[in-house]
Amino acid sequence: MTESTERLSSALADRYQILSRLGEGGMATVFLAEDLKHKRQVAVKVLKPELAAVAAVEP
């Protein structure tokens, strides 16, 4: 696991278990994860840091 994947796993550990990286594009990386609450596989999409700051919604 890469450092960023380890940080993601740690941040989501109470709800999701990251299983693998499915792919990466220009804006985000998509991971396959296990939803621990509902016992099903889900996709988790993580925006790249430089886009996350721009996409932040102000109240």
C-alpha positions as semicolon CSV with decimal commas, in nm:
position;residue;x (nm);y (nm);z (nm)
1;M;0,000;0,000;0,000
2;T;0,121;0,352;-0,075
3;E;0,140;0,620;0,192
4;S;-0,172;0,795;0,058
5;T;-0,366;0,467;0,052
6;E;-0,258;0,397;0,409
7;R;-0,376;0,745;0,517
8;L;-0,710;0,687;0,341
9;S;-0,748;0,346;0,507
10;S;-0,678;0,500;0,844
11;A;-0,922;0,787;0,791
12;L;-1,205;0,555;0,683
13;A;-1,124;0,258;0,909
14;D;-1,441;0,284;1,118
15;R;-1,666;0,245;0,812
16;Y;-1,472;0,108;0,513
17;Q;-1,190;-0,135;0,447
18;I;-0,994;-0,037;0,137
19;L;-0,938;-0,350;-0,074
20;S;-0,766;-0,222;-0,387
21;R;-0,719;0,069;-0,624
22;L;-0,947;0,037;-0,927
23;G;-0,815;0,324;-1,133
24;E;-0,699;0,681;-1,156
25;G;-0,793;0,966;-1,383
26;G;-0,721;1,333;-1,420
27;M;-0,943;1,433;-1,128
28;A;-0,966;1,142;-0,885
29;T;-0,862;0,794;-0,778
30;V;-1,122;0,520;-0,731
31;F;-1,082;0,244;-0,474
32;L;-1,272;-0,079;-0,416
33;A;-1,375;-0,095;-0,052
34;E;-1,585;-0,306;0,182
35;D;-1,867;-0,116;0,355
36;L;-1,834;-0,262;0,705
37;K;-2,179;-0,150;0,820
38;H;-2,376;-0,291;0,527
39;K;-2,141;-0,580;0,437
40;R;-2,109;-0,494;0,068
41;Q;-1,846;-0,379;-0,176
42;V;-1,851;-0,014;-0,282
43;A;-1,642;0,227;-0,487
44;V;-1,481;0,516;-0,301
45;K;-1,380;0,810;-0,519
46;V;-1,114;1,044;-0,380
47;L;-1,050;1,379;-0,546
48;K;-0,691;1,479;-0,603
49;P;-0,577;1,729;-0,335
50;E;-0,532;2,018;-0,578
51;L;-0,893;1,978;-0,698
52;A;-1,044;1,917;-0,357
53;A;-0,948;2,269;-0,245
54;V;-1,109;2,424;-0,554
55;A;-1,423;2,208;-0,529
56;A;-1,487;2,290;-0,162
57;V;-1,834;2,434;-0,117
58;E;-1,870;2,746;0,093
59;P;-2,178;2,782;0,317
